[in-house]
């Protein structure tokens, strides 16, 4: 019982931590290329 509980707690913590890292990576990348993205969206209009 304890082993199963620890497994699920570890899995949940890993998913939460991974999600935070993913969001930080995506937003960091978007901020890095902000000028290029804005120029691209202006060209489309």
PDB file of N, CA, C and O in Angstrom:
ATOM      1  N   UNK A   1       0.824  -1.201   0.000  1.00  0.00           N
ATOM      2  CA  UNK A   1       0.000   0.000   0.000  1.00  0.00           C
ATOM      3  C   UNK A   1       0.866   1.262   0.000  1.00  0.00           C
ATOM      4  O   UNK A   1       0.614   2.188  -0.771  1.00  0.00           O
ATOM      5  N   UNK A   2       1.879   1.298   0.860  1.00  0.00           N
ATOM      6  CA  UNK A   2       2.762   2.468   0.933  1.00  0.00           C
ATOM      7  C   UNK A   2       3.536   2.639  -0.368  1.00  0.00           C
ATOM      8  O   UNK A   2       3.713   3.753  -0.862  1.00  0.00           O
ATOM      9  N   UNK A   3       3.994   1.513  -0.914  1.00  0.00           N
ATOM     10  CA  UNK A   3       4.754   1.570  -2.167  1.00  0.00           C
ATOM     11  C   UNK A   3       3.900   2.147  -3.300  1.00  0.00           C
ATOM     12  O   UNK A   3       4.388   2.961  -4.084  1.00  0.00           O
ATOM     13  N   UNK A   4       2.652   1.742  -3.391  1.00  0.00           N
ATOM     14  CA  UNK A   4       1.754   2.241  -4.433  1.00  0.00           C
ATOM     15  C   UNK A   4       1.482   3.734  -4.233  1.00  0.00           C
ATOM     16  O   UNK A   4       1.454   4.496  -5.199  1.00  0.00           O
ATOM     17  N   UNK A   5       1.285   4.144  -2.996  1.00  0.00           N
ATOM     18  CA  UNK A   5       1.035   5.554  -2.695  1.00  0.00           C
ATOM     19  C   UNK A   5       2.248   6.401  -3.064  1.00  0.00           C
ATOM     20  O   UNK A   5       2.105   7.467  -3.663  1.00  0.00           O
ATOM     21  N   UNK A   6       3.429   5.935  -2.711  1.00  0.00           N
ATOM     22  CA  UNK A   6       4.650   6.667  -3.047  1.00  0.00           C
ATOM     23  C   UNK A   6       4.861   6.738  -4.564  1.00  0.00           C
ATOM     24  O   UNK A   6       5.305   7.758  -5.091  1.00  0.00           O
ATOM     25  N   UNK A   7       4.538   5.646  -5.253  1.00  0.00           N
ATOM     26  CA  UNK A   7       4.663   5.643  -6.710  1.00  0.00           C
ATOM     27  C   UNK A   7       3.786   6.722  -7.337  1.00  0.00           C
ATOM     28  O   UNK A   7       4.249   7.489  -8.180  1.00  0.00           O
ATOM     29  N   UNK A   8       2.513   6.781  -6.923  1.00  0.00           N
ATOM     30  CA  UNK A   8       1.592   7.746  -7.509  1.00  0.00           C
ATOM     31  C   UNK A   8       1.945   9.175  -7.113  1.00  0.00           C
ATOM     32  O   UNK A   8       1.802  10.097  -7.916  1.00  0.00           O
ATOM     33  N   UNK A   9       2.408   9.362  -5.869  1.00  0.00           N
ATOM     34  CA  UNK A   9       2.826  10.700  -5.444  1.00  0.00           C
ATOM     35  C   UNK A   9       4.039  11.149  -6.247  1.00  0.00           C
ATOM     36  O   UNK A   9       4.114  12.305  -6.664  1.00  0.00           O
ATOM     37  N   UNK A  10       4.991  10.242  -6.468  1.00  0.00           N
ATOM     38  CA  UNK A  10       6.185  10.560  -7.252  1.00  0.00           C
ATOM     39  C   UNK A  10       5.819  10.856  -8.704  1.00  0.00           C
ATOM     40  O   UNK A  10       6.368  11.776  -9.311  1.00  0.00           O
ATOM     41  N   UNK A  11       4.906  10.088  -9.252  1.00  0.00           N
ATOM     42  CA  UNK A  11       4.457  10.305 -10.631  1.00  0.00           C
ATOM     43  C   UNK A  11       3.766  11.657 -10.771  1.00  0.00           C
ATOM     44  O   UNK A  11       4.031  12.405 -11.712  1.00  0.00           O
ATOM     45  N   UNK A  12       2.883  11.962  -9.830  1.00  0.00           N
ATOM     46  CA  UNK A  12       2.173  13.237  -9.882  1.00  0.00           C
ATOM     47  C   UNK A  12       3.139  14.412  -9.741  1.00  0.00           C
ATOM     48  O   UNK A  12       3.017  15.403 -10.462  1.00  0.00           O
ATOM     49  N   UNK A  13       4.093  14.309  -8.822  1.00  0.00           N
ATOM     50  CA  UNK A  13       5.077  15.377  -8.645  1.00  0.00           C
ATOM     51  C   UNK A  13       5.919  15.547  -9.905  1.00  0.00           C
ATOM     52  O   UNK A  13       6.242  16.671 -10.289  1.00  0.00           O
ATOM     53  N   UNK A  14       6.271  14.449 -10.542  1.00  0.00           N
ATOM     54  CA  UNK A  14       7.044  14.517 -11.782  1.00  0.00           C
ATOM     55  C   UNK A  14       6.269  15.163 -12.915  1.00  0.00           C
ATOM     56  O   UNK A  14       6.828  15.937 -13.692  1.00  0.00           O
ATOM     57  N   UNK A  15       5.006  14.855 -13.009  1.00  0.00           N
ATOM     58  CA  UNK A  15       4.171  15.454 -14.056  1.00  0.00           C
ATOM     59  C   UNK A  15       4.017  16.955 -13.818  1.00  0.00           C
ATOM     60  O   UNK A  15       4.092  17.745 -14.759  1.00  0.00           O
ATOM     61  N   UNK A  16       3.803  17.343 -12.572  1.00  0.00           N
ATOM     62  CA  UNK A  16       3.668  18.770 -12.251  1.00  0.00           C
ATOM     63  C   UNK A  16       4.976  19.501 -12.551  1.00  0.00           C
ATOM     64  O   UNK A  16       4.966  20.557 -13.185  1.00  0.00           O
ATOM     65  N   UNK A  17       6.094  18.946 -12.100  1.00  0.00           N
ATOM     66  CA  UNK A  17       7.388  19.587 -12.339  1.00  0.00           C
ATOM     67  C   UNK A  17       7.696  19.649 -13.835  1.00  0.00           C
ATOM     68  O   UNK A  17       8.193  20.665 -14.322  1.00  0.00           O
ATOM     69  N   UNK A  18       7.411  18.591 -14.553  1.00  0.00           N
ATOM     70  CA  UNK A  18       7.629  18.582 -15.990  1.00  0.00           C
ATOM     71  C   UNK A  18       6.772  19.601 -16.713  1.00  0.00           C
ATOM     72  O   UNK A  18       7.223  20.235 -17.667  1.00  0.00           O
ATOM     73  N   UNK A  19       5.535  19.762 -16.260  1.00  0.00           N
ATOM     74  CA  UNK A  19       4.646  20.753 -16.867  1.00  0.00           C
ATOM     75  C   UNK A  19       5.166  22.169 -16.643  1.00  0.00           C
ATOM     76  O   UNK A  19       5.112  23.005 -17.545  1.00  0.00           O
ATOM     77  N   UNK A  20       5.667  22.435 -15.444  1.00  0.00           N
ATOM     78  CA  UNK A  20       6.227  23.756 -15.154  1.00  0.00           C
ATOM     79  C   UNK A  20       7.438  24.026 -16.042  1.00  0.00           C
ATOM     80  O   UNK A  20       7.565  25.115 -16.601  1.00  0.00           O
ATOM     81  N   UNK A  21       8.314  23.059 -16.174  1.00  0.00           N
ATOM     82  CA  UNK A  21       9.490  23.220 -17.032  1.00  0.00           C
ATOM     83  C   UNK A  21       9.069  23.426 -18.480  1.00  0.00           C
ATOM     84  O   UNK A  21       9.656  24.256 -19.174  1.00  0.00           O
ATOM     85  N   UNK A  22       8.071  22.696 -18.948  1.00  0.00           N
ATOM     86  CA  UNK A  22       7.591  22.848 -20.318  1.00  0.00           C
ATOM     87  C   UNK A  22       7.046  24.248 -20.563  1.00  0.00           C
ATOM     88  O   UNK A  22       7.366  24.868 -21.578  1.00  0.00           O
ATOM     89  N   UNK A  23       6.227  24.753 -19.645  1.00  0.00           N
ATOM     90  CA  UNK A  23       5.657  26.094 -19.800  1.00  0.00           C
ATOM     91  C   UNK A  23       6.759  27.146 -19.797  1.00  0.00           C
ATOM     92  O   UNK A  23       6.729  28.081 -20.597  1.00  0.00           O
ATOM     93  N   UNK A  24       7.735  26.996 -18.897  1.00  0.00           N
ATOM     94  CA  UNK A  24       8.840  27.956 -18.845  1.00  0.00           C
ATOM     95  C   UNK A  24       9.668  27.912 -20.131  1.00  0.00           C
ATOM     96  O   UNK A  24      10.113  28.953 -20.614  1.00  0.00           O
ATOM     97  N   UNK A  25       9.873  26.734 -20.678  1.00  0.00           N
ATOM     98  CA  UNK A  25      10.632  26.608 -21.917  1.00  0.00           C
ATOM     99  C   UNK A  25       9.905  27.253 -23.094  1.00  0.00           C
ATOM    100  O   UNK A  25      10.509  27.973 -23.889  1.00  0.00           O
ATOM    101  N   UNK A  26       8.613  26.991 -23.198  1.00  0.00           N
ATOM    102  CA  UNK A  26       7.830  27.540 -24.311  1.00  0.00           C
ATOM    103  C   UNK A  26       7.765  29.063 -24.216  1.00  0.00           C
ATOM    104  O   UNK A  26       7.975  29.755 -25.213  1.00  0.00           O
ATOM    105  N   UNK A  27       7.476  29.587 -23.029  1.00  0.00           N
ATOM    106  CA  UNK A  27       7.386  31.039 -22.898  1.00  0.00           C
ATOM    107  C   UNK A  27       8.746  31.703 -23.089  1.00  0.00           C
ATOM    108  O   UNK A  27       8.826  32.797 -23.648  1.00  0.00           O
ATOM    109  N   UNK A  28       9.803  31.061 -22.637  1.00  0.00           N
ATOM    110  CA  UNK A  28      11.152  31.604 -22.858  1.00  0.00           C
ATOM    111  C   UNK A  28      11.494  31.655 -24.331  1.00  0.00           C
ATOM    112  O   UNK A  28      12.078  32.630 -24.803  1.00  0.00           O
ATOM    113  N   UNK A  29      11.137  30.618 -25.055  1.00  0.00           N
ATOM    114  CA  UNK A  29      11.386  30.595 -26.494  1.00  0.00           C
ATOM    115  C   UNK A  29      10.580  31.678 -27.199  1.00  0.00           C
ATOM    116  O   UNK A  29      11.095  32.370 -28.077  1.00  0.00           O
ATOM    117  N   UNK A  30       9.318  31.823 -26.814  1.00  0.00           N
ATOM    118  CA  UNK A  30       8.488  32.866 -27.422  1.00  0.00           C
ATOM    119  C   UNK A  30       9.042  34.259 -27.130  1.00  0.00           C
ATOM    120  O   UNK A  30       9.029  35.125 -28.005  1.00  0.00           O
ATOM    121  N   UNK A  31       9.522  34.480 -25.918  1.00  0.00           N
ATOM    122  CA  UNK A  31      10.098  35.784 -25.586  1.00  0.00           C
ATOM    123  C   UNK A  31      11.388  36.037 -26.354  1.00  0.00           C
ATOM    124  O   UNK A  31      11.675  37.174 -26.729  1.00  0.00           O
ATOM    125  N   UNK A  32      12.163  34.988 -26.589  1.00  0.00           N
ATOM    126  CA  UNK A  32      13.413  35.137 -27.336  1.00  0.00           C
ATOM    127  C   UNK A  32      13.141  35.577 -28.768  1.00  0.00           C
ATOM    128  O   UNK A  32      13.851  36.424 -29.309  1.00  0.00           O
ATOM    129  N   UNK A  33      12.114  35.003 -29.377  1.00  0.00           N
ATOM    130  CA  UNK A  33      11.805  35.304 -30.775  1.00  0.00           C
ATOM    131  C   UNK A  33      10.633  36.268 -30.920  1.00  0.00           C
ATOM    132  O   UNK A  33       9.954  36.270 -31.947  1.00  0.00           O
ATOM    133  N   UNK A  34      10.395  37.080 -29.907  1.00  0.00           N
ATOM    134  CA  UNK A  34       9.240  37.981 -29.916  1.00  0.00           C
ATOM    135  C   UNK A  34       9.256  38.919 -31.121  1.00  0.00           C
ATOM    136  O   UNK A  34       8.229  39.080 -31.781  1.00  0.00           O
ATOM    137  N   UNK A  35      10.394  39.542 -31.421  1.00  0.00           N
ATOM    138  CA  UNK A  35      10.456  40.480 -32.555  1.00  0.00           C
ATOM    139  C   UNK A  35      10.169  39.780 -33.870  1.00  0.00           C
ATOM    140  O   UNK A  35       9.436  40.303 -34.710  1.00  0.00           O
ATOM    141  N   UNK A  36      10.742  38.601 -34.054  1.00  0.00           N
ATOM    142  CA  UNK A  36      10.523  37.861 -35.291  1.00  0.00           C
ATOM    143  C   UNK A  36       9.064  37.414 -35.426  1.00  0.00           C
ATOM    144  O   UNK A  36       8.501  37.445 -36.521  1.00  0.00           O
ATOM    145  N   UNK A  37       8.464  37.003 -34.325  1.00  0.00           N
ATOM    146  CA  UNK A  37       7.061  36.567 -34.361  1.00  0.00           C
ATOM    147  C   UNK A  37       6.155  37.746 -34.682  1.00  0.00           C
ATOM    148  O   UNK A  37       5.225  37.617 -35.479  1.00  0.00           O
ATOM    149  N   UNK A  38       6.419  38.897 -34.065  1.00  0.00           N
ATOM    150  CA  UNK A  38       5.603  40.081 -34.348  1.00  0.00           C
ATOM    151  C   UNK A  38       5.768  40.531 -35.798  1.00  0.00           C
ATOM    152  O   UNK A  38       4.792  40.912 -36.443  1.00  0.00           O
ATOM    153  N   UNK A  39       6.994  40.489 -36.310  1.00  0.00           N
ATOM    154  CA  UNK A  39       7.218  40.856 -37.720  1.00  0.00           C
ATOM    155  C   UNK A  39       6.484  39.877 -38.641  1.00  0.00           C
ATOM    156  O   UNK A  39       5.905  40.289 -39.646  1.00  0.00           O
ATOM    157  N   UNK A  40       6.505  38.613 -38.311  1.00  0.00           N
ATOM    158  CA  UNK A  40       5.830  37.607 -39.125  1.00  0.00           C
ATOM    159  C   UNK A  40       4.322  37.835 -39.124  1.00  0.00           C
ATOM    160  O   UNK A  40       3.679  37.731 -40.169  1.00  0.00           O
ATOM    161  N   UNK A  41       3.744  38.152 -37.940  1.00  0.00           N
ATOM    162  CA  UNK A  41       2.299  38.365 -37.889  1.00  0.00           C
ATOM    163  C   UNK A  41       1.901  39.653 -38.629  1.00  0.00           C
ATOM    164  O   UNK A  41       0.803  39.729 -39.180  1.00  0.00           O
ATOM    165  N   UNK A  42       2.770  40.651 -38.645  1.00  0.00           N
ATOM    166  CA  UNK A  42       2.477  41.882 -39.389  1.00  0.00           C
ATOM    167  C   UNK A  42       2.479  41.621 -40.906  1.00  0.00           C
ATOM    168  O   UNK A  42       1.685  42.202 -41.645  1.00  0.00           O
ATOM    169  N   UNK A  43       3.378  40.744 -41.350  1.00  0.00           N
ATOM    170  CA  UNK A  43       3.443  40.409 -42.776  1.00  0.00           C
ATOM    171  C   UNK A  43       2.203  39.661 -43.239  1.00  0.00           C
ATOM    172  O   UNK A  43       1.783  39.805 -44.387  1.00  0.00           O
ATOM    173  N   UNK A  44       1.618  38.866 -42.356  1.00  0.00           N
ATOM    174  CA  UNK A  44       0.450  38.066 -42.722  1.00  0.00           C
ATOM    175  C   UNK A  44      -0.761  38.954 -42.959  1.00  0.00           C
ATOM    176  O   UNK A  44      -1.570  38.672 -43.843  1.00  0.00           O
ATOM    177  N   UNK A  45      -0.896  40.005 -42.194  1.00  0.00           N
ATOM    178  CA  UNK A  45      -2.087  40.863 -42.317  1.00  0.00           C
ATOM    179  C   UNK A  45      -2.117  41.536 -43.606  1.00  0.00           C
ATOM    180  O   UNK A  45      -3.045  42.296 -43.883  1.00  0.00           O
TER     181      UNK A  45
END
